[in-house]
Amino acid sequence: MQSESGLLRWLNVPLVYNAFSAVVGANALRRRLIQNHVRAKPGDKVIDIGCGSALALQWLPGVQYLGLDINSDCIAFARRTHGARGTFVVGDVRSLRADSRFRDADIVMALGVLHHLDDREAGDCIQFAHDALKPNGRFVCHEACWIPNQGSVSKYIMGSDRGRNIRTEQQYRDLAGKVFSKIEARVDTKPMRIPYVTIVLECEK
Ligand SMILES: C[S@@+](CC[C@H](N)C(=O)[O-])C[C@H]1O[C@@H](n2cnc3c(N)ncnc32)[C@H](O)[C@@H]1O
């Protein structure tokens, strides 16, 4: 579920979202995340769930990129920006479950997506990732994360996020653990220029 109130609505507009990402340091964070955790190799098949305008593509090597998002404006923006560097599909994990393009991936990623989804939708997303992976493929997801003794400023900023389902490390682990048995998680308490806490989970099939 996503909050669409007030100024936050503007973050649905790709240009506004991309500018906001640059200002708060989210682009530098994405670059580090892609280098250190996604670790794609040239030629890998990479599926990006909730790809938005496919910002991630600028830090990936020459991969076979397949992005999906429910926001058709984001997908149109991604097609205009990246052209033939990837395939960009409008839809969600339920409508695309039987689509044979979403198979045999080396890596599936979902960056900033699960906190927009309730537990049932997030479970479907993780199952979709598992089904789309080759044996030994990896699902990498990156999310906002609550921690004990959270600072009041980060609590306020994260509480204002459009995604209404930010979780604790244990809650993310429990969700992923229903589908994947090998999970590594890392919490970062200073990921950007603003007070915020994130978690990255690497799940192996
Ligand atoms: C915070 S943005 C992240 C976009 C992109 N992954 C990035 O790192 O820039 C979350 C994205 O998830 C998409 N989204 C939300 N719910 C979705 C769903 N059920 N299926 C597919 N995409 C979804 C939104 O449209 C939005 O583009």
The ligand as a MOL file (V3000), in Angstrom:
LIG
                    3D

  0  0  0     0  0            999 V3000
M  V30 BEGIN CTAB
M  V30 COUNTS 27 29 0 0 0
M  V30 BEGIN ATOM
M  V30 1 C 10.6020 3.7670 -4.1400 0
M  V30 2 S 10.2610 3.3690 -5.8270 0 CHG=1
M  V30 3 C 11.7750 2.5410 -6.2730 0
M  V30 4 C 12.0190 2.5170 -7.7400 0
M  V30 5 C 13.3270 1.8650 -8.1720 0
M  V30 6 N 13.4120 0.4910 -7.7220 0
M  V30 7 C 14.5060 2.6710 -7.6790 0
M  V30 8 O 15.3270 2.1380 -6.9230 0
M  V30 9 O 14.6100 3.8300 -8.0720 0 CHG=-1
M  V30 10 C 9.1050 2.0160 -5.6920 0
M  V30 11 C 8.5990 1.5540 -7.0330 0
M  V30 12 O 7.8300 0.3710 -6.8210 0
M  V30 13 C 6.7300 0.4160 -7.7010 0
M  V30 14 N 5.6870 -0.4850 -7.1680 0
M  V30 15 C 4.9310 -0.3180 -6.0600 0
M  V30 16 N 4.1070 -1.3710 -5.9010 0
M  V30 17 C 4.3570 -2.2160 -6.9290 0
M  V30 18 C 3.8410 -3.4810 -7.3490 0
M  V30 19 N 2.8690 -4.0850 -6.6580 0
M  V30 20 N 4.3310 -4.0650 -8.4500 0
M  V30 21 C 5.3110 -3.4610 -9.1750 0
M  V30 22 N 5.8460 -2.2710 -8.8470 0
M  V30 23 C 5.3740 -1.6510 -7.7440 0
M  V30 24 C 6.3200 1.8850 -7.7250 0
M  V30 25 O 5.5360 2.2100 -8.8610 0
M  V30 26 C 7.6980 2.5570 -7.7200 0
M  V30 27 O 8.1690 2.7990 -9.0220 0
M  V30 END ATOM
M  V30 BEGIN BOND
M  V30 1 1 1 2
M  V30 2 1 2 3
M  V30 3 1 2 10
M  V30 4 1 3 4
M  V30 5 1 4 5
M  V30 6 1 5 6
M  V30 7 1 5 7
M  V30 8 2 7 8
M  V30 9 1 7 9
M  V30 10 1 10 11
M  V30 11 1 11 12
M  V30 12 1 11 26
M  V30 13 1 12 13
M  V30 14 1 13 14
M  V30 15 1 13 24
M  V30 16 1 14 15
M  V30 17 1 14 23
M  V30 18 2 15 16
M  V30 19 1 16 17
M  V30 20 1 17 18
M  V30 21 2 17 23
M  V30 22 1 18 19
M  V30 23 2 18 20
M  V30 24 1 20 21
M  V30 25 2 21 22
M  V30 26 1 22 23
M  V30 27 1 24 25
M  V30 28 1 24 26
M  V30 29 1 26 27
M  V30 END BOND
M  V30 END CTAB
M  END
